[in-house]
Each structure stands twice: as C-alpha cells, then as structure tokens.
Amino acid sequence: MSRSVSRIARFFWSTPQGLLSIVIGLGVVCAAVLTRPASTAAQGGSCSPSFNIVVTFDNGANWNLCWEERTKEGIVFRFVTYTPPGETARQILFRANLAEVHVPYDLGTPRFFELSGAGLGGTHLYDLAPDDCPNGTLISNGVKDVLCQTIEDRGYAYKDYALVAHGQEMSLHSVSTEGAYNYVIGWSFTDDGTIEPWLGFTGQLAVYTFDPSYGWPLGVGNTNYAANHFHNIWWRLDFDLGTAAGDVAEEIEFTSPDGDASKRVIGVTAYTVETARQHSPETYRAWRVKDPTITNADGHPISYEIGTEANHIFRGPATEPWTEYDFYVTQSRNCERYAAHNPPGGVNCADNVLAFVNGETVSDPVVWYGATFHHLPRDEDEDVMPVHHHGFHIVPRDWTAVNPFP
C-alpha cells in the first residue's frame, strides 16, 4: 500500500496483519508539478555555473561543490571541496547523498522505502517558496526552486578566556514530499571544515491503529492510537580525499586493558576489504577515511572522521538483513546506489548494502552510515508535526596542522 494516495490520508490498522479502513481527510488539493530530467554535472571536478555552489566565509575558508537532481536520491552533491583559511583547496567527497529512508511500523506493516520506492526527486521534490527559505537564497533546477541556501552564525568557533572567535556555516536543504510526510533533507558546511548531513521529519502522521499495544492515544479519550514507527536513515559517502583512489578507511575505538575499567586504550584498525560494523557506544567507536599520500605540515596523513551519534538502534527481520549493521565500507561501484532494493543486473551488483560486502579489496572506499529514530507519537504531533532532526557529523582530522582559524 502506498502513502501517496493523498498527503492528508490517514491509514487505520486494526492488527499488524490487516487494513481496517482508510479515511481520507477533507480539502485535498491537487496540483500539476513540472519536472525535468536530472541534471548532469560535468566530469573532472567541475560543473556548469547553475549547478555550482561556492561560498567564502569571513575567516577566508571556502567551500566549492556541485549539485544535481536524481529521481530516486533527490539532491546529490559532487566534488565537495574545502579550503581552510590560508591553506590548500582539497576535495573531500566525490559524491554524497541520502541512500534510503526506511520507515517500518511497530505493527509489522506497513514498511515504507521512501527513496528506493517512489523516490525523493522528480515530482516528489517540492517547489520551494520564499517562506521555505527566510534570509536565504532559492536555487532553481531550471523549472522550480529545489534548494535553499543560507549562511548563518554558528556560535563560538572557540573561546579561550578573552580569545574568542565566532564561526559561520552554510546550510543547503531541499524538501521531498511522500504521502503524509514532508522530508527536509539538509547538509551543513561550516567554516572549520565540518560537514553535517541531516534529515528533518514533518508533515502529518500517516498510520493509526485501534490497538494500544502499537501506538499512543491521540485526540480525545483512548480510542485512536497513532502507530509507533522507526525512521531508519542511510547516507552514501563516496570519499576522494585530495585525489581519486587510494584512500584508506579505519576504525577507531577504545577498550579497557585486562578488564581495568579505570583505563581506556586506543585501537585503530584499517579496513583492507569490505566491512560491516555496528555502532558501539560503550567503546566510543568512530571511523575515518585518510589519504596516506598527503600529509599536513606536521607530517600526519589528512583524513575525515565519521563520528557515531547513535541513540536508537533498529534490527529488523531476516527480510531486511542490512539492518543488522549500522556502518559499511564498500568498494566504489556505480550500481551500488541504495542501502536496499537496488535494481538487478551488472557484475558484482547486489540488492542491498550487506550483500555489497563480499570480500572485495577496498581501494576507493564508499561509506554507508545508518541512523535510527523511533517515533513515539504525542498529542503535539497533530495536526502538523513539529520537525525532528537526525544526522551526524563528518569532521576534519589532521586536515591542517593547527586550528585553521586566524
């Protein structure tokens, strides 16, 4: 069953197995949406001016990136390059995008796949209005405004007694609509080189039940329950630090030696073959991708760290095997586009990200990062849900020898 019947449709489920009724709200608005083929950024690190975003902050730091629109992924960024103040411009990411939004309900069904299903681009990519981008700039794909760009103060960059600096960040967001939900898909780029991919959920609740075991009572009394559900978000990050291939992915974690809980020792493990890993808050597990051939002024290899910010964890049924892990490193392949439900065909191409992990040597790493939020609805979620955001940070590690701020 699709969510796209109407963006104000309310689905009622009597049991995890069966649909009881569908109630369609009044006042459905239908509108024609213009679309155009996905844009194509030029190869070799450049793109046409219409699809190139360049910003230089007050401290001299610079971001330069290309963007394109795809029917499934929505907005995709390419050739993401950062220049610290007074330093050299280096590419970080060859390609970066959302790779799946998986929405399974506690009832057992429905289980939506927003990206690999209907998709987040094309007709689902919302035509932004000025109210969607206050104090910002709307960016068009040639037919409709699909991106909002803002540059804002981000608070302290650092403070050491009287030594103070404030930082800036550029945020880019689009909105994709799918059924009752509006997905606010954002990426923030700060003047210190940090990248924050994030996803905001808003719109209207979609699924209701009469069974209190699977929901929270909304409205008057205890008869109508908004169904509890997960938002499992996956991002695909194709790293190319400085140059093309040759990057190395590593895991960093801390454990207690010989069971002595008063101490923590660091362990660093390089991934030479494709790997699947879980978030591990108890060992402070994080990852980085480094270029062993390029060093900063201290002689340390440049790298970017992917920090885990795990809160909720989702492990699905056997039919969703990729949910057993939260972090994957795979060899770059164009046919491996989504975390789940990739189209068949091609050599060494598989259905989902767990199946991508098949023993290949990793010389050009792609990172797949998963984050989970379990949504327990509340009265405040009606009639329109407040936005709740979920994401993570990608931060420079040894990109420069000292703090890049002047």
TIRO-283271 format. One record per atom (N, C-alpha, C): residue in one letter; z, x negated, y negated. Coordinates in steps of 0.2 Angstrom, whole numbers, padded with zeros to 4 digits, always signed. Atoms other than C-alpha are relative to their C-alpha. Example, Ala and Ser with C-alpha at 12.3 -4.5 7.8 and 13.67 -1.06 7.14 Angstrom:
2
a+0000-0004+0006a+0039-0062+0022a+0000-0004-0006s-0001+0004+0006s+0036-0068+0005s+0003+0004-0005
END
This chain:
406
m+0000-0004+0006m+0000+0000+0000m+0000-0004-0006s+0001+0004+0006s-0005-0007-0017s+0005+0003-0006r-0004-0002+0006r+0006-0007-0033r-0005+0003-0005s+0005-0002+0005s-0010-0004-0043s-0002+0007-0001v+0001-0007+0001v-0010+0015-0041v+0001+0001-0008s-0001-0002+0007s-0003+0016-0059s+0006-0005-0002r-0005+0004+0002r+0008+0004-0069r+0007+0004-0001i-0006-0004+0000i+0021+0018-0070i+0001+0004+0006a-0002-0003-0006a+0021+0023-0052a+0007-0002+0002r-0006+0001-0003r+0037+0025-0043r+0000+0001+0007f+0001-0001-0007f+0037+0022-0025f+0007+0001+0003f-0006-0002-0003f+0051+0030-0014f-0001-0001+0007w+0000+0001-0007w+0055+0024+0003w+0007+0003+0003s-0006-0002-0003s+0067+0033+0015s+0003-0004+0005t-0002+0005-0005t+0068+0020+0028t-0004-0007-0001p+0004+0006+0000p+0062+0002+0030p-0007+0001+0003q+0006-0001-0004q+0048+0009+0041q-0005+0005-0004g+0004-0005+0002g+0041+0024+0031g+0000+0002-0007l+0000-0002+0006l+0035+0030+0015l+0002+0008-0001l-0002-0007+0000l+0043+0047+0010l-0004+0003-0006s+0004-0003+0005s+0034+0051-0007s-0002-0005-0005i+0002+0003+0006i+0025+0044-0022i+0000+0004-0006v-0001-0004+0005v+0030+0051-0038v-0004-0004-0006i+0004+0003+0005i+0018+0047-0052i+0003+0003-0007g-0002-0002+0007g+0025+0047-0070g-0005+0003-0004l+0004-0003+0005l+0018+0057-0084l-0003-0005-0005g+0002+0004+0006g+0007+0050-0098g-0004-0007+0003v+0004+0006-0002v-0004+0037-0088v-0005-0001-0004v+0005+0002+0005v-0015+0028-0099v-0005-0004+0004c+0005+0004-0003c-0032+0022-0093c-0004-0004-0005a+0004+0003+0005a-0042+0009-0102a-0005-0005+0003a+0005+0005-0003a-0058-0002-0099a+0002-0006-0002v-0002+0007+0001v-0054-0020-0098v-0006-0004+0001l+0006+0005+0000l-0068-0033-0102l+0002-0006+0004t-0001+0006-0003t-0069-0048-0091t-0006-0004-0001r+0006+0004+0000r-0080-0063-0090r+0002-0005+0006p-0001+0005-0005p-0082-0077-0077p+0005-0005-0002a-0005+0005+0001a-0069-0090-0075a-0003-0006-0004s+0003+0005+0003s-0072-0104-0087s+0001-0007+0004t+0000+0006-0003t-0075-0122-0081t+0001-0005-0004a-0001+0006+0005a-0068-0137-0089a-0004-0006+0003a+0004+0005-0002a-0079-0152-0089a+0004-0005+0004q-0003+0005-0004q-0075-0165-0076q+0001-0007-0004g-0001+0007+0003g-0069-0183-0080g+0005+0000-0006g-0005+0000+0005g-0054-0178-0091g-0001+0003-0007s+0001-0003+0007s-0062-0168-0105s-0002+0007+0001c+0002-0007+0000c-0066-0150-0109c-0003+0002-0006s+0003-0002+0006s-0075-0140-0122s+0006+0001-0005p-0006-0001+0005p-0065-0138-0138p+0003+0007+0001s-0003-0007-0001s-0062-0119-0134s+0005+0000+0005f-0004+0000-0005f-0053-0124-0119f+0004-0007+0000n-0004+0006+0000n-0044-0140-0125n+0006+0002-0005i-0006-0001+0004i-0026-0139-0132i+0003-0007-0002v-0002+0006+0002v-0020-0154-0142v+0006+0002-0005v-0005+0000+0005v-0003-0155-0151v+0004-0006-0001t-0004+0006+0001t+0006-0169-0160t+0006+0002-0004f-0006-0002+0003f+0024-0167-0164f+0002-0004-0006d-0002+0004+0006d+0034-0173-0179d+0002-0007+0002n-0002+0007-0002n+0040-0188-0169n-0006-0004+0002g+0006+0004-0002g+0022-0193-0165g-0002+0001+0007a+0002-0001-0007a+0022-0188-0147a-0005+0005+0000n+0006-0004-0001n+0006-0179-0141n-0001+0002+0007w+0003-0003-0006w+0000-0168-0128w-0007+0002-0001n+0007-0002+0000n-0018-0165-0123n-0001+0002+0007l+0001-0004-0007l-0023-0153-0109l-0006+0004-0001c+0005-0005+0000c-0037-0142-0104c+0002+0006+0004w-0002-0006-0003w-0036-0124-0098w-0006+0004+0003e+0006-0005-0002e-0047-0112-0088e+0003+0006+0003e-0003-0006-0003e-0045-0095-0081e-0003+0001+0007r+0003-0001-0007r-0047-0091-0062r+0002+0007+0002t-0002-0006-0002t-0047-0074-0054t+0006+0001+0003k-0006+0000-0004k-0033-0077-0042k+0006-0003-0004e-0006+0004+0003e-0022-0090-0051e+0002+0002-0007g-0001-0001+0007g-0024-0084-0069g-0002-0006-0004i+0001+0006+0004i-0022-0098-0081i+0001-0006+0004v-0001+0007-0003v-0024-0116-0074v-0001-0005-0005f+0000+0006+0004f-0021-0132-0083f-0003-0006+0004r+0002+0006-0003r-0030-0148-0080r+0000-0006-0005f+0000+0006+0004f-0030-0166-0086f+0006+0000-0005v-0006-0001+0004v-0012-0164-0093v+0002-0007-0002t-0001+0007+0003t-0009-0180-0104t+0005+0000-0005y-0005+0000+0005y+0006-0185-0113y+0000-0007-0003t-0001+0006+0003t+0008-0199-0126t+0007+0000-0004p-0007+0000+0004p+0026-0204-0131p-0001-0004-0007p+0001+0003+0007p+0028-0210-0149p-0001-0007+0000g+0002+0007+0001g+0020-0227-0152g-0002-0003+0007e+0001+0003-0007e+0016-0228-0133e-0008+0002+0002t+0007-0002-0003t+0000-0226-0122t-0001+0007+0002a+0002-0006-0003a-0008-0210-0118a-0001-0001+0008r+0001+0000-0007r-0007-0207-0099r+0000+0007+0003q+0000-0007-0003q-0012-0192-0088q+0006+0000+0005i-0006-0001-0005i+0002-0184-0078i-0003+0005+0006l+0002-0005-0005l-0007-0169-0069l-0008+0001+0000f+0007-0002-0001f-0025-0167-0063f-0001+0008-0001r+0001-0008+0001r-0022-0148-0061r+0007+0002+0002a-0007-0003-0001a-0006-0137-0062a-0001+0008-0001n+0001-0008+0001n-0005-0118-0059n+0005+0003+0005l-0004-0005-0005l+0005-0104-0051l-0004+0000+0006a+0004+0000-0007a+0001-0104-0032a+0002+0007+0004e-0001-0007-0003e+0009-0087-0027e+0006+0003-0003v-0006-0004+0002v+0021-0073-0032v+0001+0005+0006h-0001-0004-0006h+0028-0066-0016h+0006+0005-0001v-0006-0005+0002v+0039-0050-0018v+0001+0004+0007p-0002-0004-0006p+0047-0044-0001p+0006+0004-0002y-0006-0005+0001y+0059-0029-0002y+0005-0001+0006d-0005+0000-0005d+0075-0029+0007d-0001+0005+0005l+0002-0005-0005l+0069-0013+0016l-0004-0003+0006g+0005+0002-0005g+0057-0024+0026g-0007+0001-0002t+0007-0001+0003t+0042-0017+0017t+0001+0004-0006p+0006+0004+0000p+0033-0017+0006p+0001-0008-0001r+0000+0007+0001r+0029-0036+0004r-0006-0002-0004f+0006+0001+0004f+0018-0040-0010f-0002-0007-0001f+0003+0007+0002f+0007-0056-0013f-0004+0001-0006e+0003-0002+0006e+0003-0054-0031e-0006-0005-0001l+0005+0005+0002l-0008-0070-0033l-0006+0000+0006s+0005+0000-0005s-0017-0071-0016s-0003+0007+0002g+0003-0007-0001g-0019-0052-0016g-0004+0002-0005a+0004-0002+0005a-0025-0044-0031a-0002-0005-0005g+0001+0005+0005g-0024-0059-0042g+0003+0001-0006l-0003-0001+0007l-0017-0063-0059l-0004-0001-0005g+0005+0001+0005g-0033-0067-0068g-0004+0006+0000g+0005-0006+0001g-0048-0056-0072g+0003+0006-0004t-0002-0006+0004t-0044-0038-0076t+0008+0000+0000h-0008+0000+0000h-0025-0042-0072h+0002-0004-0006l-0002+0004+0006l-0025-0054-0087l+0000+0004-0006y-0001-0004+0005y-0018-0045-0101y-0003-0002-0007d+0003+0002+0006d-0027-0045-0118d+0006+0000-0005l-0006+0001+0004l-0013-0051-0129l-0001+0002-0008a+0000-0002+0007a-0009-0043-0146a+0005-0005-0005p-0004+0004+0004p-0001-0051-0161p+0008+0001+0001d-0007-0001-0002d+0016-0043-0156d+0002-0004+0006d-0002+0004-0006d+0015-0053-0140d+0001-0008-0002c+0000+0007+0002c+0014-0070-0150c+0002-0001-0007p-0002+0001+0006p+0025-0069-0165p+0001-0007-0002n+0000+0007+0003n+0024-0085-0176n-0004-0005+0005g+0004+0005-0005g+0011-0092-0163g-0007+0001-0002t+0007-0001+0001t-0007-0093-0161t-0003+0003+0007l+0004-0003-0006l-0018-0082-0149l-0006-0004+0001i+0006+0003-0002i-0031-0091-0139i-0004+0004+0005s+0005-0005-0003s-0046-0082-0133s-0004-0004+0006n+0005+0002-0005n-0057-0084-0117n-0007+0001-0002g+0006-0002+0002g-0071-0078-0127g-0001+0007+0000v+0000-0007-0001v-0068-0060-0123v+0006+0003-0003k-0006-0002+0002k-0050-0057-0125k+0005-0006-0001d-0005+0005+0002d-0034-0066-0131d+0004-0001+0006v-0004+0001-0006v-0026-0073-0115v+0006-0005+0000l-0006+0005+0001l-0014-0087-0121l+0003+0001-0007c-0003+0001+0006c-0001-0088-0134c+0003-0007+0000q-0003+0007+0001q+0004-0105-0141q+0005+0000-0005t-0005+0001+0005t+0020-0108-0150t+0003-0007+0000i-0003+0007+0001i+0028-0124-0157i+0007+0002-0003e-0007-0002+0002e+0047-0122-0159e+0005-0006+0000d-0006+0005-0001d+0063-0132-0162d+0003+0001+0007r-0003-0001-0007r+0071-0135-0145r+0008-0002-0001g-0007+0003+0000g+0088-0141-0152g+0001-0007+0000y-0001+0007+0000y+0096-0158-0150y-0005-0003+0005a+0003+0004-0005a+0085-0171-0143a+0005-0005+0002y-0006+0004-0001y+0100-0182-0144y+0005+0000-0005k-0005+0000+0005k+0116-0184-0153k+0005-0006+0002d-0005+0005-0001d+0127-0200-0154d+0004-0001-0006y-0003-0001+0006y+0140-0196-0167y-0004+0002-0006a+0004-0002+0005a+0131-0197-0183a-0008-0001+0001l+0007+0001-0001l+0115-0202-0175l-0003+0006+0004v+0002-0007-0003v+0106-0186-0172v-0008+0001-0001a+0007-0002+0000a+0088-0180-0168a-0001+0006+0003h+0002-0006-0003h+0081-0163-0165h-0007+0000+0002g+0007+0000-0003g+0066-0160-0154g-0004+0006-0001q+0005-0005+0001q+0051-0149-0153q-0003+0001+0007e+0004-0002-0006e+0042-0140-0139e-0006+0005-0001m+0006-0004+0000m+0025-0132-0136m+0001+0005+0006s+0000-0005-0005s+0025-0116-0126s-0007+0004+0001l+0006-0004-0001l+0010-0108-0118l+0001+0006+0005h-0001-0005-0005h+0011-0091-0110h-0006+0005+0000s+0004-0005-0001s+0000-0078-0103s+0004+0006+0003v-0003-0006-0003v+0004-0060-0096v-0005+0003+0005s+0004-0004-0005s-0003-0053-0080s+0003+0006+0002t-0002-0007-0002t-0001-0035-0075t-0002+0001+0007e+0001-0002-0007e+0001-0029-0057e+0004+0006+0002g-0004-0005-0001g+0006-0012-0054g+0005+0002-0005a-0005-0002+0005a+0023-0008-0062a+0002-0006-0003y-0002+0007+0003y+0026-0027-0066y-0004-0003-0005n+0003+0004+0004n+0022-0037-0080n+0002-0007+0001y-0002+0007-0001y+0022-0056-0076y-0002-0004-0006v+0001+0005+0006v+0025-0068-0091v-0001-0007+0003i+0001+0006-0003i+0018-0084-0085i+0000-0006-0005g+0000+0005+0005g+0023-0099-0095g+0001-0007+0002w-0001+0007-0001w+0023-0118-0097w+0002-0003-0007s-0003+0003+0006s+0033-0128-0110s-0001-0007+0001f+0001+0008+0000f+0029-0146-0115f+0004-0002-0006t-0004+0002+0005t+0042-0155-0125t-0002-0007-0003d+0002+0006+0003d+0041-0170-0137d+0003-0006+0004d-0003+0006-0004d+0051-0181-0124d-0004+0000+0006g+0004+0001-0006g+0038-0178-0110g+0002+0005+0005t-0002-0005-0005t+0047-0164-0101t-0005+0006+0001i+0004-0006-0001i+0036-0150-0093i+0005+0005+0004e-0003-0006-0004e+0044-0133-0088e-0004+0005+0001p+0004-0006-0002p+0034-0121-0078p+0005+0006+0001w-0004-0005+0000w+0042-0104-0079w-0004+0007+0001l+0003-0006-0001l+0039-0086-0074l+0005+0006-0002g-0004-0006+0003g+0046-0070-0083g-0002+0006+0003f+0001-0007-0003f+0048-0053-0074f+0002+0005-0005t-0002-0006+0004t+0047-0037-0084t-0004+0006+0002g+0003-0006-0001g+0039-0020-0085g+0005+0005+0003q-0004-0005-0003q+0046-0007-0073q+0001-0001+0007l-0002+0000-0007l+0055-0006-0057l-0005+0004+0004a+0006-0003-0004a+0042-0001-0043a+0002+0004+0006v-0001-0003-0007v+0051+0004-0027v+0007+0003+0000y-0006-0003+0000y+0065+0016-0025y+0002+0003+0007t-0002-0002-0007t+0075+0022-0009t+0005+0005-0001f-0006-0005+0000f+0087+0036-0004f+0006-0004+0004d-0005+0003-0004d+0096+0023+0007d+0004-0005-0004p-0004+0004+0004p+0111+0015-0001p+0001-0007+0002s+0000+0007-0003s+0110+0000+0011s-0005-0005-0003y+0005+0004+0002y+0095-0006+0002y-0001+0000-0007g+0001+0000+0007g+0097-0003-0016g+0007+0001-0004w-0005-0001+0004w+0108+0000-0031w-0001+0007-0004p+0001-0007+0003p+0111+0018-0039p-0002-0001-0007l+0003-0001+0007l+0101+0021-0055l+0000+0007-0002g+0000-0007+0003g+0102+0036-0066g+0007+0003+0002v-0006-0004+0000v+0115+0050-0065v+0002+0001+0008g-0002-0001-0007g+0125+0050-0048g-0002-0005+0004n+0002+0005-0005n+0122+0041-0032n-0005+0003+0005t+0005-0002-0005t+0106+0048-0025t-0006-0003-0001n+0007+0004+0001n+0092+0037-0032n+0002-0007+0000y-0002+0007-0001y+0093+0019-0027y-0007-0004-0002a+0006+0005+0001a+0081+0005-0035a+0001-0005+0006a+0000+0005-0006a+0077-0006-0020a+0001-0007-0002n-0001+0008+0002n+0083-0024-0020n-0006-0003+0003h+0006+0004-0002h+0070-0037-0018h+0000-0007-0002f+0001+0007+0002f+0065-0055-0019f-0006-0001-0005h+0006+0003+0003h+0054-0064-0031h-0001-0008+0002n+0001+0007-0002n+0048-0080-0022n-0006-0003-0004i+0005+0003+0004i+0038-0091-0034i-0002-0007+0002w+0002+0006-0002w+0027-0105-0029w-0005-0003-0006w+0005+0003+0004w+0018-0118-0040w-0003-0006+0003r+0004+0006-0003r+0005-0131-0036r-0001-0005-0005l+0000+0006+0005l+0006-0148-0045l-0004-0005+0003d+0005+0006-0002d-0009-0160-0042d+0001-0006-0004f-0002+0006+0005f-0002-0176-0049f-0005-0005+0000d+0004+0006+0001d-0013-0190-0055d+0003-0004-0006l-0003+0004+0006l-0002-0202-0065l-0004-0006-0002g+0004+0005+0003g-0012-0213-0076g-0007-0001+0002t+0006+0000-0003t-0026-0214-0064t-0001+0005+0005a+0001-0005-0005a-0033-0205-0050a+0004+0000+0006a-0004+0001-0006a-0027-0208-0032a+0004-0006+0000g-0004+0006+0000g-0014-0220-0027g+0007+0002-0001d-0007-0001+0002d+0002-0211-0032d+0004+0001+0007v-0004-0001-0006v+0017-0210-0020v+0006+0005-0002a-0005-0005+0001a+0029-0196-0018a+0006-0002+0004e-0007+0003-0002e+0048-0200-0015e+0005+0006+0000e-0005-0005+0001e+0063-0190-0011e+0007-0004-0002i-0006+0004+0002i+0080-0195-0019i+0006+0005+0002e-0006-0005-0001e+0097-0188-0013e+0006-0005+0001f-0006+0003+0000f+0115-0193-0012f+0004+0002+0006t-0004-0002-0006t+0126-0193+0003t+0007-0004+0000s-0006+0004-0001s+0144-0199+0007s+0000-0005+0006p+0001+0005-0005p+0145-0215+0016p+0006+0001+0005d-0005+0000-0005d+0155-0214+0033d+0005+0006-0001g-0004-0006+0001g+0162-0197+0028g+0005+0000-0006d-0005+0001+0006d+0171-0203+0012d-0003+0004-0006a+0002-0005+0005a+0169-0188+0000a+0001-0003-0007s-0001+0003+0006s+0175-0199-0014s-0006-0004-0003k+0005+0004+0002k+0159-0209-0015k-0007+0004+0002r+0007-0002-0001r+0140-0205-0016r-0004-0006+0000v+0005+0005+0000v+0127-0217-0011v-0007+0003-0001i+0006-0003+0001i+0109-0215-0016i-0005-0002+0005g+0006+0001-0005g+0094-0214-0004g-0006+0002-0003v+0007-0001+0002v+0076-0215-0008v-0005-0001+0006t+0004+0000-0006t+0063-0210+0005t-0007+0001-0003a+0007-0001+0002a+0044-0212+0002a-0003+0004+0005y+0003-0004-0005y+0033-0199+0010y-0007-0003+0001t+0006+0003-0001t+0018-0208+0018t-0005+0006+0003v+0004-0005-0003v+0012-0192+0027v+0003+0007-0003e-0002-0007+0002e+0013-0173+0023e+0006+0002+0002t-0007-0001-0001t+0030-0167+0022t+0002+0007-0002a-0003-0007+0002a+0040-0150+0021a+0008-0001+0000r-0007+0001+0001r+0058-0150+0014r+0003+0006-0003q-0004-0006+0003q+0072-0138+0009q+0004-0003-0006h-0005+0002+0005h+0082-0138-0007h+0007-0001+0004s-0007+0002-0002s+0099-0146-0004s+0005-0001-0005p-0004+0001+0005p+0111-0143-0017p+0006-0005+0001e-0006+0004-0001e+0125-0152-0008e-0002-0008+0000t+0002+0007+0001t+0115-0169-0008t-0004-0001-0006y+0003+0001+0006y+0108-0166-0025y-0007-0002+0000r+0006+0002-0002r+0091-0168-0018r-0005+0001-0006a+0006-0001+0005a+0076-0171-0030a-0005-0004+0002w+0006+0004-0002w+0059-0179-0029w-0003-0003-0006r+0005+0002+0005r+0047-0189-0039r-0006-0003+0002v+0007+0003-0001v+0029-0195-0040v-0001-0006-0004k+0001+0007+0004k+0026-0213-0045k-0007-0003+0001d+0006+0004+0000d+0011-0224-0049d+0003-0007+0001p-0003+0007-0001p+0016-0241-0041p-0004-0005-0003t+0004+0005+0003t+0002-0250-0050t+0001+0000-0008i-0001+0000+0007i+0008-0245-0068i+0007+0000-0001t-0008+0001+0001t+0025-0251-0075t+0001+0001-0007n-0002+0000+0007n+0034-0248-0091n+0002-0007-0002a-0002+0007+0003a+0040-0263-0102a+0006-0003+0004d-0005+0003-0005d+0055-0266-0090d-0003-0002+0006g+0003+0002-0006g+0043-0268-0076g+0002+0005+0006h-0001-0006-0005h+0048-0251-0067h-0006+0004+0000p+0006-0005-0001p+0034-0240-0060p+0001+0006-0004i-0001-0006+0004i+0031-0225-0071i+0000+0006+0006s-0001-0006-0005s+0035-0208-0062s+0002+0006-0004y-0003-0006+0002y+0039-0190-0065y+0004+0003+0006e-0005-0003-0005e+0054-0182-0057e-0001+0008+0000i+0000-0007-0001i+0054-0164-0050i+0007+0002+0002g-0007-0002-0001g+0072-0158-0051g+0001+0007+0003t-0001-0007-0003t+0078-0144-0040t+0005+0004-0004e-0004-0004+0003e+0086-0130-0048e+0002+0006+0004a+0000-0006-0005a+0089-0119-0033a+0007+0004-0001n-0006-0005+0000n+0101-0104-0034n-0001+0004+0006h+0001-0004-0006h+0095-0091-0022h-0005-0003+0005i+0005+0003-0005i+0086-0096-0006i-0002+0006+0005f+0003-0005-0004f+0074-0085+0004f-0003-0003+0007r+0003+0002-0007r+0070-0087+0023r-0003+0006+0003g+0003-0006-0002g+0058-0074+0029g-0001+0000+0008p+0001-0001-0007p+0052-0068+0046p-0005-0005+0003a+0004+0005-0003a+0041-0078+0058a-0007+0001-0003t+0006-0001+0003t+0026-0070+0050t-0001-0003-0007e+0000+0003+0006e+0030-0079+0034e+0003-0007+0001p-0003+0007-0002p+0033-0097+0041p+0001-0005-0006w+0000+0005+0006w+0030-0106+0024w+0007+0001-0003t-0006-0002+0003t+0046-0098+0018t+0006-0004+0003e-0005+0004-0004e+0056-0110+0030e+0002-0006-0005y-0001+0006+0004y+0054-0124+0017y-0001+0002-0008d+0001-0001+0007d+0055-0125-0002d-0004-0005-0004f+0003+0006+0003f+0046-0141-0006f-0005-0003+0005y+0005+0003-0004y+0030-0148+0001y-0004-0005-0004v+0004+0005+0003v+0020-0163-0002v-0006-0001+0005t+0006+0000-0005t+0002-0162+0005t-0006-0005-0004q+0005+0003+0002q-0014-0172+0003q-0005+0005-0004s+0004-0005+0004s-0025-0165-0011s-0007+0002+0004r+0006-0003-0003r-0039-0153-0004r-0001+0006-0004n+0002-0005+0005n-0048-0141-0015n+0001+0007+0004c-0001-0007-0003c-0047-0127-0001c+0007+0002+0001e-0007-0001+0000e-0028-0128-0001e+0002+0003-0007r-0001-0003+0007r-0026-0116-0016r+0007+0004-0001y-0005-0004+0000y-0012-0104-0012y+0006-0002+0005a-0005+0001-0005a+0005-0105-0004a-0001+0004+0006a+0001-0004-0006a+0000-0091+0008a-0007+0003-0001h+0006-0004+0000h-0016-0082+0013h-0006-0003-0003n+0006+0003+0002n-0029-0095+0009n-0006+0003+0004p+0006-0003-0004p-0047-0089+0014p-0002-0005+0005p+0002+0004-0005p-0053-0096+0030p-0006-0004-0001g+0006+0004+0000g-0066-0109+0033g+0002-0007-0003g-0001+0007+0002g-0068-0128+0029g+0004-0004+0005v-0004+0004-0005v-0062-0143+0038v+0007-0002-0003n-0007+0001+0001n-0044-0146+0039n+0003+0005-0006c-0002-0005+0004c-0041-0130+0029c+0004+0005+0004a-0004-0005-0004a-0027-0118+0034a+0002+0006-0004d-0002-0007+0003d-0019-0101+0030d+0005-0001-0006n-0006+0001+0005n-0003-0107+0021n+0003-0007+0000v-0002+0007+0001v+0006-0122+0015v+0004-0004+0005l-0003+0003-0006l+0016-0125+0030l-0005-0003+0005a+0006+0002-0004a+0000-0126+0040a-0004-0006-0003f+0003+0006+0003f-0006-0139+0027f+0003-0006+0003v-0004+0006-0002v+0007-0151+0034v-0002-0001+0007n+0002+0002-0007n-0002-0158+0049n-0001-0007+0001g+0000+0007-0002g+0001-0176+0049g-0005-0005-0004e+0005+0004+0004e-0012-0182+0036e+0004-0005-0004t-0003+0005+0005t-0008-0198+0026t-0001+0003-0007v+0000-0002+0007v-0004-0194+0008v-0002-0006-0005s+0002+0005+0005s-0014-0205-0004s-0001+0003-0007d+0001-0004+0007d-0017-0191-0018d+0005+0006+0001p-0005-0006-0002p-0001-0180-0017p+0000+0006-0005v-0001-0006+0004v+0000-0162-0022v+0007+0003+0002v-0006-0002-0001v+0017-0155-0024v+0000+0008+0000w-0001-0007+0000w+0021-0137-0020w+0008+0002+0000y-0008-0001+0001y+0038-0131-0027y+0001+0008+0000g-0002-0007-0001g+0046-0114-0022g+0007+0001-0004a-0006-0002+0003a+0059-0105-0032a+0001+0007+0002t-0001-0006-0003t+0068-0089-0027t+0005+0004-0005f-0005-0004+0003f+0077-0075-0036f+0001+0007+0003h-0001-0006-0003h+0085-0060-0028h+0002+0005-0005h-0001-0005+0005h+0084-0045-0039h+0004+0006+0002l-0004-0006-0001l+0098-0033-0038l+0000+0005-0006p+0001-0004+0006p+0093-0019-0050p+0007+0003-0003r-0005-0002+0004r+0105-0012-0063r-0002+0006-0004d+0002-0005+0004d+0105+0003-0074d-0004-0002-0006e+0003+0003+0005e+0100-0008-0088e-0008-0002+0001d+0007+0002-0002d+0083-0011-0079d-0004+0006-0001e+0004-0006+0001e+0077+0007-0083e+0001+0001-0008d+0006-0001-0003d+0066+0012-0091d-0005-0006+0000v+0004+0006+0001v+0059-0005-0096v+0005-0006+0002m-0004+0006-0001m+0066-0021-0088m+0001-0005-0005p+0000+0006+0004p+0073-0035-0098p-0003-0005+0004v+0003+0006-0003v+0064-0051-0095v+0005-0004+0003h-0004+0006-0003h+0072-0063-0082h-0005-0005+0002h+0004+0006-0001h+0065-0080-0081h+0002-0005+0005h-0001+0005-0005h+0064-0093-0067h-0005-0005+0000g+0005+0006+0001g+0057-0110-0067g+0004-0007+0002f-0003+0007-0002f+0061-0129-0065f-0003-0005-0005h+0002+0005+0005h+0059-0145-0075h-0004-0006+0004i+0003+0006-0002i+0047-0160-0072i+0001-0005-0006v-0002+0005+0006v+0054-0175-0082v-0003-0007+0001p+0002+0007-0001p+0048-0192-0085p+0006-0005+0002r-0005+0005-0003r+0057-0206-0075r-0003-0007-0001d+0002+0006+0001d+0054-0223-0082d-0007+0000-0003w+0007-0001+0003w+0038-0217-0091w+0000-0005-0006t-0001+0005+0006t+0045-0228-0106t+0006-0004+0002a-0005+0004-0001a+0057-0242-0106a+0007+0002-0003v-0006-0003+0003v+0069-0233-0118v-0002+0007-0002n+0001-0007+0003n+0071-0216-0126n-0006-0001-0005p+0006+0001+0004p+0054-0213-0134p+0001+0002-0007f-0001-0002+0007f+0062-0205-0150f+0001-0006-0004p-0001+0005+0005p+0061-0216-0165p+0007-0001-0002
END
